[in-house]
Amino acid sequence: MASVRAKKHLGQHFLTDKHTAVKIVAALRPQLGYDTVLEVGPGMGILSDILLQEERYRTLLIDIDGESIQYLHNRYPQLGDKLIHGDFLTLNFDAHMTGKLAIIGNFPYNISSQILFKVLEERHRVAEVVGMFQKEVAERCAAHPGGKEYGILSVLVQAYYDVEYLFTVKAGAFAPPPKVLSGVIRLTRSQVETLGCDEKLFWRVVKAAFNQRRKTLRNALSGIIPKDRMGESPLYDLRAERLAVADFITLTNDIAQRI
């Protein structure tokens, strides 16, 4: 099989620039204590070629595209069950790996946010993520309070991971070229295991706050706690985009005492 046909419904844009591929893989840091790397959406294997030369970690590949899986099976017959034909979004990690791992990939743009939420679900074992996203999504992950890019994804990702925007990739590095720029980010699991608040409530508060981001939190959060039961914290008088992660934790703890 000479190549894999890029499929629009899977959001496939295959990276073809080897220099960019080397930079992405080089951003991994197995010294953080993981010995497994899971590549999501390997396509035709431009990252896989580099990953499989590394002896410091075991590399697994997962792709939902049967044509890609057949291509990769022919290219890397030694992989065996390390080549997984399946959907990352529904992957049972326990069936394929134990311990800490890193996730890497040129992620399909049409499911970028879903991939990040899957990482957050598995945050107890995902020590690091190095990934290429649509530039807008990468910037949202790394955004600071106060800007229009700062939102639900920014707060939830930064609650558990330190985010670094590494570099931008132009459309010409892909086949077919996407209509947008791409950005590579690195997420490093923070040392704090828990947030110090009711985490389910934290997620509810963050989502409710940004779903009505033009309103002050006193109005935006009234579906979670009635206004007459809210405290006197000045945080309630701000809009969601003004609050850092620590502020949302403080607000969650305040609400937990009052509902």
C-alpha positions in Angstrom: 0.0 0.0 0.0 1.6 3.2 -1.2 -0.2 5.7 1.0 -3.3 6.4 3.1 -6.1 8.6 1.7 -6.9 11.5 4.0 -10.5 11.4 5.0 -12.3 14.6 5.6 -14.9 13.1 8.0 -12.0 12.0 10.2 -10.4 15.4 10.1 -7.2 14.0 8.7 -4.3 16.2 7.6 -1.2 14.1 7.5 2.0 15.8 8.7 4.7 15.5 6.0 7.4 17.8 7.3 10.1 15.6 8.9 11.7 18.5 10.7 8.5 19.4 12.5 8.0 15.7 13.4 11.4 15.6 15.0 10.7 18.7 17.0 7.3 17.3 18.3 8.9 14.0 19.4 11.9 15.8 21.0 9.4 17.7 23.3 8.7 14.4 25.1 10.4 14.1 28.5 10.4 10.5 29.7 12.5 11.6 32.6 9.2 12.6 34.2 8.7 9.0 35.0 6.6 7.3 32.3 7.7 4.4 30.2 4.9 4.3 27.7 4.0 6.7 24.9 0.6 6.4 23.1 0.4 8.0 19.7 -3.1 9.0 18.7 -3.9 9.1 15.0 -0.5 8.1 13.5 -1.8 8.3 9.9 1.2 7.2 7.8 3.7 7.1 10.7 5.8 10.2 10.4 5.9 10.6 14.2 5.9 6.8 14.7 9.1 6.4 12.7 10.9 8.5 15.3 9.1 7.2 18.4 9.8 3.6 17.6 13.6 4.3 17.5 13.5 5.4 21.1 14.5 2.8 23.7 13.5 4.8 26.8 9.8 4.1 26.4 7.4 1.6 24.8 5.3 3.1 21.9 1.7 2.2 21.2 -0.3 3.5 18.3 -4.0 3.9 18.1 -6.0 4.9 15.0 -9.7 4.7 14.2 -9.0 4.5 10.4 -8.9 0.9 9.1 -6.9 1.9 6.0 -4.3 3.6 8.2 -4.1 0.5 10.5 -3.5 -1.8 7.5 -0.8 0.6 6.2 0.9 0.7 9.6 0.6 -3.1 10.1 2.5 -3.6 6.8 5.0 -0.9 7.7 5.7 -2.1 11.3 4.8 -5.8 11.4 6.8 -6.1 14.7 4.2 -4.0 16.6 1.6 -6.7 17.1 -0.9 -5.7 19.7 0.9 -2.4 20.2 -1.0 -1.2 17.1 -4.6 -0.6 18.3 -7.5 -0.3 15.9 -10.0 1.8 17.9 -11.3 5.1 19.0 -9.1 7.0 21.5 -12.2 8.7 22.9 -13.6 5.3 24.1 -10.2 3.6 24.8 -10.0 1.4 27.9 -6.5 2.3 29.0 -6.4 -0.6 31.5 -6.7 -3.1 28.7 -3.5 -1.9 27.0 -1.2 -0.3 29.6 -0.3 0.1 33.2 1.4 2.9 35.1 2.1 6.5 33.9 2.2 7.4 30.2 2.5 10.2 27.7 0.2 10.9 24.8 1.4 12.4 21.6 -0.1 13.1 18.2 -1.1 15.3 15.3 -4.6 15.3 16.6 -7.7 15.5 14.3 -9.0 19.1 14.5 -12.6 18.1 14.5 -12.3 16.3 17.9 -9.6 18.4 19.6 -11.6 19.3 22.6 -12.9 15.8 23.1 -9.3 14.5 23.1 -8.4 17.0 25.8 -11.4 16.0 27.9 -10.4 12.3 27.5 -7.0 13.3 28.8 -8.6 15.0 31.8 -10.6 11.9 32.6 -7.3 9.9 32.6 -5.3 12.6 34.4 -4.2 10.2 37.2 -2.1 8.4 34.7 -1.3 10.8 31.8 1.9 12.5 32.9 2.4 14.5 29.7 0.8 15.4 26.4 2.6 16.7 23.4 0.2 17.5 20.6 -0.6 19.4 17.5 -3.9 21.1 17.5 -5.6 23.8 15.4 -3.7 27.0 16.6 -6.9 28.5 18.0 -7.4 25.5 20.3 -3.7 25.4 21.3 -3.9 29.1 22.2 -7.1 28.5 24.2 -5.4 25.8 26.3 -2.5 28.2 27.1 -4.6 31.4 27.5 -4.3 33.6 30.6 -7.3 35.2 32.4 -8.6 38.4 30.8 -8.5 37.5 27.1 -11.3 36.3 24.8 -9.4 33.0 24.2 -9.6 32.2 27.9 -12.5 29.9 28.6 -13.8 26.5 29.9 -11.0 24.6 28.2 -8.3 26.9 29.5 -9.4 26.6 33.2 -10.1 22.9 33.2 -6.8 22.0 31.4 -4.7 24.4 33.6 -6.4 23.1 36.7 -4.5 19.8 36.3 -1.7 20.5 33.8 1.0 23.2 33.2 0.6 24.3 29.6 3.4 25.5 27.3 2.7 26.7 23.8 5.8 25.4 21.9 5.6 26.5 18.3 3.3 27.2 15.3 3.2 25.0 12.2 2.1 26.4 8.8 -0.4 24.6 6.5 2.3 23.6 4.0 3.7 21.0 6.4 0.6 18.8 5.8 -1.1 16.9 3.1 -3.7 17.9 2.4 -2.9 21.4 3.8 -5.5 22.6 6.4 -7.1 26.0 6.0 -5.8 27.1 9.4 -2.5 27.3 11.2 -1.6 24.6 13.8 0.0 24.9 17.2 2.0 22.4 19.2 1.6 22.5 23.0 2.9 20.5 25.9 0.9 19.6 29.0 2.7 18.5 32.1 0.7 17.0 34.9 1.0 19.3 38.0 2.3 17.9 41.2 -0.9 18.6 43.1 -3.1 15.4 43.0 -6.3 17.1 44.0 -7.6 20.7 43.6 -8.6 21.1 47.3 -12.3 21.4 46.5 -15.2 19.4 45.4 -14.0 18.7 41.8 -17.4 17.8 40.4 -18.8 21.1 41.7 -15.7 22.9 40.3 -16.4 21.6 36.8 -20.1 22.7 37.2 -19.1 26.1 38.3 -16.5 26.6 35.5 -18.9 25.5 32.8 -21.8 27.6 34.1 -19.6 30.6 34.5 -18.4 30.6 30.9 -21.7 29.5 29.4 -22.9 33.0 30.3 -19.6 34.7 30.2 -21.0 38.2 29.6 -22.8 38.1 32.9 -21.2 38.5 36.3 -20.8 35.3 38.3 -23.5 36.4 40.7 -25.9 36.0 37.7 -24.2 33.3 35.8 -24.1 30.9 38.8 -27.6 31.4 40.0 -28.6 28.1 38.6 -26.2 26.4 41.0 -26.8 28.5 44.1 -29.6 31.1 44.6 -28.3 34.7 44.7 -29.6 35.2 48.2 -27.3 32.4 49.5 -24.2 33.7 47.8 -21.5 35.1 50.0 -20.0 38.6 49.9 -16.8 37.5 48.0 -15.9 40.1 45.4 -15.3 37.2 43.0 -19.1 37.0 42.5 -19.1 40.5 41.0 -16.6 39.6 38.2 -17.1 37.9 34.9 -15.7 34.4 34.4 -12.8 35.5 32.2 -11.3 37.5 35.0 -10.8 34.5 37.4 -7.7 32.3 37.5 -7.9 28.6 38.4 -7.2 29.4 42.1 -10.1 31.9 42.1 -12.5 29.2 40.8 -11.3 26.9 43.5 -11.9 29.5 46.1 -15.4 30.2 44.7 -16.2 26.5 44.5 -15.3 26.1 48.2 -17.5 29.1 49.1 -20.4 27.7 47.2 -20.0 24.2 48.7 -20.5 25.7 52.2 -23.7 27.4 51.2 -25.7 25.1 49.0 
